[in-house]
Amino acid sequence: MKVVLLAGGRGTRIMEESEMRPKPMIEIGGMPILWHIMKEYSYYGFNDFIICAGYKHYMIKKWFADYAYYTSDMLFDFSSNRQELIHNSGTEQWKVLVINTGLDTNTGGRIKKIQPYVGNEPFLMTYGDGVCDVNISDIVRFHKSHGKLATLTSVARKQTKGMLDIGRDHSVRSFREKSHQDAEPINAGYMVLEPKVFDYLKEDTVFESDALEKLADEGQLMSYEHEGFWQCMDTLQEKLMLEQLIRDGNAPWIKWE
């Protein structure tokens, strides 16, 4: 099952960092948050990634092209003009496809553009700016159990994200934009989507306010309710908080060490 990562936005609310690089390439604990998200999926055996890039997409491509250099010890022998890897610490079995989905393309449009690479099979999808300690294998099992077109992971937090009205059968009865008074379940990403979801998408589609709302209206959107850790990185304060968790050895999403 392929993993689609949305990594094309500008990250305007964390401009201190994103002015120089794509938001998913902002580092926490010395590695891009995108890498942390990929490590989460890899921990559960999902190693086939499609990255929907856009803003400064070439930086994402270059980072993966140089990945062995970032994760290995290097010997530089200037006397013989030689350099070589002397210890490759990277153990990932990743296959990574980076697609330039456009600078200002909406989220639904970005997903639509990678349809030829996904094919006619279910796929995983999440945003490239948030980490979570959810059991991804459990989400997949839950998705297969209900037979609907889409599953998202919900977390109950007072946030400024899209709000969910979830029924007792885990169906998402409505999907609406946030209110400052809200403290209801929110969309945390970490989705499983059937290929028919592509039929809900066009190049100008906003995935959250167009496709998800329509799926909810049609009874085709289900919620996997996660009670553990989830945190996006929208602001510099949130970045510093995530870095502090790593320094303290208390980062719940890091299960691979």
VOBA-1610 file (N, C-alpha, C; in pm, whole numbers, padded with zeros to 5 digits, always signed):
BEGIN
Met+00085-00120+00000Met+00000+00000+00000Met+00088+00124+00000Lys+00064+00215-00094Lys+00146+00334-00106Lys+00105+00439-00003Val+00201+00523+00033Val+00179+00632+00128Val+00196+00764+00054Val+00089+00843+00050Val+00092+00974-00017Val+00109+01082+00090Leu+00208+01168+00071Leu+00238+01274+00167Leu+00222+01409+00100Leu+00139+01494+00159Leu+00119+01630+00106Leu+00230+01720+00157Ala+00316+01764+00067Ala+00434+01841+00107Ala+00458+01958+00015Gly+00350+02018-00037Gly+00367+02121-00138Gly+00337+02262-00094Gly+00284+02281+00026Gly+00243+02414+00070Gly+00359+02504+00110Arg+00328+02630+00131Arg+00430+02730+00164Arg+00459+02740+00313Gly+00364+02702+00399Gly+00386+02713+00542Gly+00398+02856+00589Thr+00298+02939+00555Thr+00307+03083+00581Thr+00304+03117+00729Arg+00249+03028+00813Arg+00241+03059+00956Arg+00371+03028+01031Ile+00465+02968+00961Ile+00596+02944+01023Ile+00703+02999+00928Met+00677+03121+00882Met+00760+03184+00780Met+00905+03200+00824Glu+00929+03203+00957Glu+01067+03214+01005Glu+01154+03104+00946Glu+01094+02987+00925Glu+01167+02872+00872Glu+01132+02844+00726Ser+01004+02854+00690Ser+00960+02808+00559Ser+00995+02904+00446Glu+01039+03024+00479Glu+01083+03116+00374Glu+01205+03060+00301Met+01284+02978+00371Met+01407+02925+00314Met+01392+02783+00259Arg+01289+02710+00300Arg+01273+02571+00258Arg+01128+02529+00274Pro+01087+02420+00209Pro+00949+02373+00226Pro+00922+02338+00372Lys+00802+02364+00415Lys+00766+02337+00554Lys+00797+02193+00597Pro+00768+02090+00514Pro+00800+01954+00558Pro+00949+01926+00573Met+01032+02016+00522Met+01177+01997+00535Met+01234+02071+00655Ile+01149+02139+00731Ile+01194+02203+00855Ile+01233+02094+00954Glu+01347+02110+01015Glu+01403+02003+01098Glu+01355+02009+01243Ile+01329+01892+01297Ile+01312+01874+01440Ile+01406+01759+01479Gly+01484+01778+01581Gly+01579+01675+01620Gly+01683+01647+01514Gly+01714+01746+01431Gly+01819+01730+01332Gly+01777+01667+01201Met+01650+01630+01188Met+01600+01570+01064Met+01467+01636+01026Pro+01435+01644+00895Pro+01309+01707+00855Pro+01189+01636+00917Ile+01085+01711+00946Ile+00964+01649+01000Ile+00908+01548+00901Leu+00929+01570+00771Leu+00886+01473+00671Leu+00952+01337+00694Trp+01079+01337+00729Trp+01152+01214+00759Trp+01090+01143+00880His+01053+01219+00983His+00990+01160+01100His+00859+01090+01063Ile+00780+01155+00978Ile+00652+01096+00936Ile+00677+00968+00857Met+00775+00970+00769Met+00807+00852+00690Met+00857+00738+00779Lys+00932+00772+00881Lys+00979+00669+00975Lys+00861+00607+01050Glu+00759+00687+01080Glu+00640+00632+01145Glu+00577+00524+01057Tyr+00556+00556+00930Tyr+00494+00460+00839Tyr+00584+00339+00818Ser+00712+00363+00805Ser+00807+00253+00784Ser+00807+00157+00901Tyr+00788+00208+01021Tyr+00784+00124+01141Tyr+00675+00017+01129Tyr+00565+00052+01060Tyr+00455-00042+01042Tyr+00463-00117+00909Gly+00575-00103+00839Gly+00596-00180+00718Gly+00553-00115+00589Phe+00521+00014+00593Phe+00482+00086+00472Phe+00600+00170+00425Asn+00659+00131+00312Asn+00785+00190+00267Asn+00780+00249+00126Asp+00662+00251+00065Asp+00647+00300-00072Asp+00579+00437-00067Phe+00656+00543-00089Phe+00608+00680-00067Phe+00593+00758-00197Ile+00487+00838-00203Ile+00469+00937-00309Ile+00457+01073-00240Ile+00550+01161-00268Ile+00551+01293-00205Ile+00496+01396-00303Cys+00386+01459-00264Cys+00325+01565-00346Cys+00395+01696-00312Ala+00498+01728-00387Ala+00577+01848-00362Ala+00523+01965-00443Gly+00574+02084-00412Gly+00532+02204-00484Gly+00631+02315-00457Tyr+00607+02388-00349Tyr+00695+02498-00309Tyr+00837+02446-00284Lys+00934+02502-00358Lys+01074+02462-00347Lys+01090+02309-00354His+01020+02249-00449His+01021+02103-00462His+01160+02048-00486Tyr+01246+02126-00550Tyr+01381+02080-00580Tyr+01461+02053-00452Met+01428+02121-00342Met+01499+02097-00217Met+01464+01960-00159Ile+01340+01918-00176Ile+01301+01785-00130Ile+01373+01679-00213Lys+01377+01699-00344Lys+01445+01603-00432Lys+01593+01594-00399Lys+01655+01708-00378Lys+01798+01708-00348Lys+01826+01640-00215Trp+01740+01661-00117Trp+01762+01600+00014Trp+01762+01448+00003Phe+01668+01393-00071Phe+01664+01248-00087Phe+01779+01198-00175Ala+01819+01278-00273Ala+01933+01239-00355Ala+02060+01229-00272Asp+02071+01312-00169Asp+02189+01314-00083Asp+02169+01239+00049Tyr+02062+01160+00058Tyr+02025+01099+00186Tyr+02137+01015+00246Ala+02208+00940+00163Ala+02316+00857+00215Ala+02424+00940+00282Tyr+02448+01059+00230Tyr+02549+01147+00290Tyr+02503+01201+00426Tyr+02372+01225+00438Tyr+02321+01278+00564Tyr+02321+01173+00675Thr+02311+01046+00639Thr+02291+00942+00739Thr+02411+00849+00755Ser+02524+00881+00692Ser+02640+00792+00696Ser+02765+00868+00742Asp+02861+00792+00790Asp+02994+00847+00815Asp+03069+00852+00682Met+03153+00955+00667Met+03223+00976+00540Met+03372+00986+00563Leu+03449+00929+00468Leu+03593+00945+00466Leu+03630+01041+00354Phe+03700+01148+00388Phe+03753+01242+00289Phe+03905+01232+00293Asp+03962+01173+00191Asp+04108+01156+00183Asp+04161+01254+00080Phe+04205+01372+00129Phe+04249+01478+00038Phe+04383+01444-00028Ser+04461+01355+00033Ser+04590+01319-00027Ser+04573+01243-00158Ser+04462+01173-00171Ser+04438+01097-00294Ser+04311+01142-00366Asn+04258+01256-00322Asn+04138+01312-00384Asn+04025+01207-00389Arg+03999+01147-00273Arg+03903+01038-00265Arg+03804+01064-00151Gln+03681+01026-00175Gln+03581+01028-00069Gln+03495+00903-00082Glu+03451+00853+00031Glu+03369+00733+00029Glu+03290+00722+00159Leu+03180+00649+00150Leu+03103+00616+00268Leu+03178+00506+00343Ile+03200+00527+00472Ile+03267+00422+00547Ile+03171+00351+00643His+03057+00411+00663His+02956+00343+00743His+02820+00399+00705Asn+02736+00317+00646Asn+02604+00359+00606Asn+02505+00321+00715Ser+02460+00423+00791Ser+02369+00396+00904Ser+02223+00392+00862Gly+02195+00427+00737Gly+02057+00425+00692Gly+02010+00283+00664Thr+01903+00242+00728Thr+01851+00106+00710Thr+01716+00105+00640Glu+01671+00220+00591Glu+01539+00228+00528Glu+01534+00147+00399Gln+01421+00084+00381Gln+01393+00013+00255Gln+01294+00095+00173Trp+01314+00225+00170Trp+01216+00315+00111Trp+01226+00318-00041Lys+01108+00335-00102Lys+01097+00376-00242Lys+01026+00510-00240Val+01091+00615-00288Val+01039+00750-00273Val+01022+00814-00410Leu+00900+00851-00443Leu+00869+00921-00568Leu+00828+01063-00533Val+00905+01161-00577Val+00876+01302-00550Val+00818+01364-00676Ile+00694+01413-00668Ile+00623+01470-00782Ile+00599+01619-00759Asn+00636+01700-00854Asn+00605+01843-00848Asn+00459+01863-00886Thr+00374+01886-00786Thr+00230+01901-00812Thr+00187+02047-00826Gly+00285+02136-00837Gly+00252+02276-00862Gly+00271+02365-00741Leu+00297+02490-00767Leu+00326+02584-00659Leu+00204+02620-00577Asp+00092+02650-00644Asp-00027+02697-00574Asp-00145+02602-00587Thr-00121+02477-00617Thr-00227+02379-00633Thr-00294+02350-00499Asn-00427+02338-00499Asn-00499+02303-00377Asn-00472+02157-00340Thr-00504+02122-00215Thr-00472+01988-00165Thr-00537+01878-00248Gly-00663+01896-00285Gly-00729+01796-00367Gly-00666+01782-00504Gly-00624+01896-00560Gly-00557+01893-00689Gly-00424+01821-00683Arg-00353+01838-00573Arg-00225+01768-00558Arg-00247+01616-00556Ile-00347+01572-00481Ile-00375+01429-00475Ile-00419+01377-00612Lys-00500+01454-00682Lys-00547+01413-00814Lys-00431+01393-00910Lys-00328+01477-00899Lys-00215+01470-00992Lys-00133+01341-00978Ile-00141+01277-00862Ile-00060+01156-00845Ile-00143+01029-00867Gln-00265+01044-00916Gln-00351+00928-00943Gln-00283+00823-01031Pro-00212+00862-01140Pro-00149+00760-01224Pro-00045+00675-01150Tyr+00014+00730-01044Tyr+00118+00658-00970Tyr+00061+00569-00860Val-00063+00597-00820Val-00129+00515-00719Val-00198+00396-00783Gly-00264+00422-00898Gly-00335+00316-00964Gly-00466+00284-00897Asn-00517+00167-00924Asn-00650+00127-00876Asn-00639+00045-00748Glu-00584+00108-00644Glu-00569+00038-00517Glu-00583+00137-00403Pro-00621+00092-00284Pro-00629+00182-00168Pro-00491+00238-00136Phe-00490+00355-00074Phe-00362+00416-00038Phe-00376+00492+00093Leu-00262+00513+00157Leu-00254+00592+00279Leu-00221+00735+00241Met-00268+00831+00321Met-00239+00971+00293Met-00235+01050+00422Thr-00138+01140+00433Thr-00136+01234+00545Thr-00064+01361+00504Tyr-00063+01456+00597Tyr+00000+01585+00573Tyr+00146+01581+00618Gly+00228+01662+00553Gly+00371+01658+00580Gly+00416+01750+00691Asp+00329+01779+00787Asp+00366+01873+00893Asp+00313+01834+01030Gly+00283+01705+01049Gly+00234+01663+01179Gly+00277+01522+01213Val+00306+01497+01340Val+00349+01365+01385Val+00248+01308+01484Cys+00246+01174+01494Cys+00141+01108+01569Cys+00191+00971+01613Asp+00142+00922+01727Asp+00180+00789+01772Asp+00071+00686+01746Val-00017+00714+01649Val-00125+00623+01616Val-00069+00494+01554Asn-00137+00383+01578Asn-00101+00255+01518Asn-00158+00251+01377Ile-00072+00267+01278Ile-00118+00279+01140Ile-00177+00147+01090Ser-00123+00035+01136Ser-00180-00095+01097Ser-00324-00108+01147Asp-00352-00053+01265Asp-00489-00057+01318Asp-00583+00028+01233Ile-00533+00142+01185Ile-00617+00226+01097Ile-00654+00150+00971Val-00558+00081+00913Val-00583+00004+00792Val-00685-00107+00818Arg-00670-00177+00930Arg-00766-00282+00963Arg-00906-00225+00983Phe-00914-00111+01052Phe-01044-00046+01072Phe-01106-00007+00938His-01025+00048+00850His-01075+00090+00718His-01132-00031+00642Lys-01061-00140+00643Lys-01107-00259+00570Lys-01234-00316+00631Ser-01256-00289+00759Ser-01372-00350+00827Ser-01503-00283+00792His-01501-00154+00753His-01629-00083+00734His-01672-00068+00588Gly-01581-00085+00494Gly-01619-00085+00354Gly-01652+00049+00293Lys-01624+00159+00361Lys-01650+00292+00306Lys-01529+00340+00224Leu-01544+00455+00161Leu-01440+00504+00070Leu-01323+00569+00142Ala-01345+00623+00260Ala-01239+00701+00324Ala-01243+00687+00476Thr-01124+00681+00534Thr-01107+00683+00678Thr-01006+00791+00714Leu-01040+00873+00811Leu-00943+00968+00864Leu-00922+00940+01012Thr-00811+00988+01062Thr-00783+00977+01206Thr-00828+01105+01274Ser-00906+01092+01380Ser-00952+01209+01453Ser-00890+01211+01592Val-00864+01331+01641Val-00815+01350+01777Val-00898+01461+01841Ala-00926+01448+01970Ala-01007+01548+02040Ala-00913+01651+02100Arg-00907+01768+02035Arg-00819+01874+02084Arg-00880+02009+02054Lys-00851+02106+02138Lys-00895+02242+02112Lys-00796+02302+02014Gln-00833+02303+01886Gln-00744+02345+01780Gln-00820+02428+01680Thr-00748+02481+01583Thr-00809+02561+01477Thr-00804+02485+01346Lys-00852+02359+01349Lys-00854+02275+01230Lys-00999+02247+01193Gly-01018+02170+01084Gly-01152+02134+01042Gly-01220+02045+01144Met-01345+02076+01177Met-01416+02007+01284Met-01499+01891+01229Leu-01516+01787+01311Leu-01588+01667+01271Leu-01706+01642+01364Asp-01817+01598+01307Asp-01931+01548+01384Asp-01933+01398+01361Ile-01897+01321+01465Ile-01878+01177+01451Ile-01991+01104+01522Gly-02054+01008+01451Gly-02162+00929+01507Gly-02109+00813+01590Arg-02200+00745+01660Arg-02159+00633+01745Arg-02101+00517+01665Asp-02136+00508+01535Asp-02084+00401+01450Asp-01953+00441+01384His-01892+00553+01429His-01765+00607+01380His-01780+00677+01244Ser-01902+00689+01194Ser-01919+00761+01068Ser-01904+00911+01092Val-01845+00980+00995Val-01833+01125+01002Val-01957+01184+00938Arg-02044+01242+01019Arg-02172+01291+00968Arg-02160+01428+00905Ser-02060+01504+00945Ser-02035+01634+00881Ser-01891+01673+00902Phe-01845+01759+00812Phe-01708+01810+00819Phe-01719+01959+00794Arg-01678+02040+00893Arg-01693+02184+00878Arg-01567+02256+00922Glu-01559+02381+00885Glu-01444+02461+00923Glu-01449+02496+01071Lys-01337+02539+01124Lys-01320+02556+01267Lys-01391+02680+01322Ser-01406+02678+01453Ser-01453+02794+01528Ser-01363+02806+01651His-01339+02926+01697His-01250+02944+01811His-01306+02884+01939Gln-01436+02855+01942Gln-01496+02797+02062Gln-01493+02644+02060Asp-01446+02586+01952Asp-01455+02442+01936Asp-01355+02366+02022Ala-01397+02251+02073Ala-01308+02156+02139Ala-01355+02015+02105Glu-01395+01995+01981Glu-01448+01868+01932Glu-01338+01793+01856Pro-01366+01670+01812Pro-01267+01597+01734Pro-01227+01673+01608Ile-01099+01667+01576Ile-01048+01733+01457Ile-00982+01631+01366Asn-00969+01670+01241Asn-00904+01586+01141Asn-00753+01593+01159Ala-00691+01478+01195Ala-00547+01473+01217Ala-00473+01414+01097Gly-00544+01389+00987Gly-00480+01325+00873Gly-00474+01176+00892Tyr-00362+01114+00857Tyr-00341+00970+00871Tyr-00463+00895+00819Met-00486+00909+00689Met-00605+00857+00623Met-00576+00730+00545Val-00683+00656+00519Val-00682+00547+00423Val-00792+00579+00322Leu-00757+00577+00194Leu-00850+00619+00089Leu-00860+00513-00019Glu-00982+00487-00063Glu-01004+00399-00177Glu-00981+00477-00306Pro-00941+00409-00413Pro-00912+00482-00538Pro-01031+00558-00594Lys-01154+00519-00558Lys-01272+00592-00606Lys-01275+00736-00554Val-01198+00765-00449Val-01191+00901-00397Val-01139+00998-00504Phe-01059+00948-00597Phe-01010+01034-00704Phe-01124+01094-00786Asp-01239+01025-00789Asp-01354+01077-00864Asp-01410+01204-00800Tyr-01377+01230-00675Tyr-01424+01348-00603Tyr-01329+01466-00620Leu-01222+01447-00695Leu-01116+01547-00701Leu-01100+01605-00841Lys-01075+01734-00843Lys-01035+01805-00964Lys-00913+01890-00930Glu-00855+01954-01029Glu-00732+02029-01005Glu-00753+02142-00907Asp-00874+02200-00902Asp-00899+02314-00813Asp-00971+02271-00685Thr-00979+02142-00656Thr-01050+02094-00538Thr-00968+02117-00412Val-01034+02172-00310Val-00976+02174-00176Val-01021+02045-00108Phe-00929+01957-00080Phe-00963+01824-00032Phe-01050+01829+00093Glu-01016+01917+00185Glu-01085+01920+00314Glu-01226+01976+00303Ser-01242+02092+00240Ser-01373+02158+00238Ser-01462+02113+00123Asp-01405+02046+00025Asp-01485+01997-00089Asp-01504+01846-00081Ala-01395+01772-00099Ala-01406+01626-00108Ala-01450+01562+00023Leu-01388+01600+00135Leu-01425+01537+00262Leu-01567+01570+00302Glu-01610+01692+00277Glu-01748+01727+00310Glu-01846+01645+00228Lys-01815+01627+00100Lys-01905+01549+00014Lys-01906+01403+00057Leu-01790+01349+00087Leu-01783+01210+00134Leu-01863+01193+00264Ala-01852+01291+00353Ala-01929+01284+00479Ala-02078+01290+00452Asp-02120+01379+00362Asp-02262+01391+00328Asp-02317+01261+00271Glu-02233+01188+00199Glu-02278+01063+00136Glu-02259+00941+00225Gly-02212+00963+00349Gly-02192+00851+00441Gly-02073+00765+00406Gln-01975+00823+00336Gln-01859+00747+00290Gln-01730+00782+00365Leu-01741+00858+00472Leu-01623+00900+00548Leu-01635+00849+00692Met-01534+00775+00735Met-01533+00717+00870Met-01416+00773+00950Ser-01431+00766+01081Ser-01329+00820+01171Ser-01267+00710+01255Tyr-01135+00703+01252Tyr-01060+00621+01348Tyr-01021+00715+01461Glu-01077+00694+01578Glu-01061+00789+01688Glu-00937+00755+01770His-00842+00847+01768His-00712+00826+01833His-00707+00909+01961Glu-00674+00843+02071Glu-00670+00912+02199Glu-00528+00944+02245Gly-00431+00910+02162Gly-00292+00933+02199Gly-00238+01067+02150Phe-00111+01067+02116Phe-00041+01190+02081Phe-00060+01224+01934Trp-00081+01351+01908Trp-00077+01408+01773Trp-00040+01555+01786Gln+00047+01602+01697Gln+00083+01743+01700Gln+00127+01788+01561Cys+00062+01895+01515Cys+00106+01956+01390Cys+00216+02058+01421Met+00279+02108+01315Met+00386+02206+01331Met+00353+02327+01245Asp+00256+02404+01291Asp+00212+02523+01217Asp+00292+02647+01254Thr+00347+02650+01374Thr+00412+02771+01424Thr+00551+02738+01477Leu+00630+02842+01495Leu+00763+02823+01553Leu+00753+02766+01694Gln+00653+02809+01769Gln+00634+02758+01905Gln+00611+02607+01903Glu+00531+02559+01809Glu+00505+02415+01799Glu+00630+02339+01757Lys+00708+02397+01670Lys+00836+02335+01632Lys+00927+02321+01754Leu+00939+02427+01832Leu+01024+02422+01951Leu+00973+02320+02052Met+00843+02307+02063Met+00785+02208+02154Met+00820+02067+02111Leu+00810+02038+01980Leu+00845+01906+01930Leu+00993+01877+01951Glu+01077+01977+01930Glu+01219+01958+01951Glu+01250+01931+02098Gln+01178+01996+02187Gln+01200+01973+02330Gln+01162+01830+02369Leu+01054+01778+02311Leu+01015+01640+02338Leu+01124+01544+02295Ile+01187+01573+02182Ile+01296+01486+02134Ile+01415+01495+02227Arg+01451+01616+02267Arg+01566+01633+02357Arg+01543+01563+02491Asp+01419+01564+02537Asp+01386+01502+02666Asp+01371+01351+02656Gly+01382+01296+02534Gly+01361+01153+02516Gly+01217+01113+02537Asn+01126+01206+02511Asn+00984+01184+02540Asn+00899+01216+02418Ala+00945+01175+02299Ala+00872+01199+02175Ala+00788+01074+02143Pro+00658+01079+02166Pro+00576+00957+02156Pro+00576+00892+02017Trp+00596+00972+01913Trp+00589+00917+01778Trp+00715+00839+01739Ile+00824+00856+01812Ile+00949+00789+01777Ile+00948+00649+01839Lys+00906+00552+01760Lys+00896+00413+01805Lys+01007+00327+01745Trp+01081+00382+01650Trp+01175+00302+01573Trp+01312+00289+01640Glu+01334+00360+01748Glu+01465+00353+01813Glu+01469+00245+01921
//
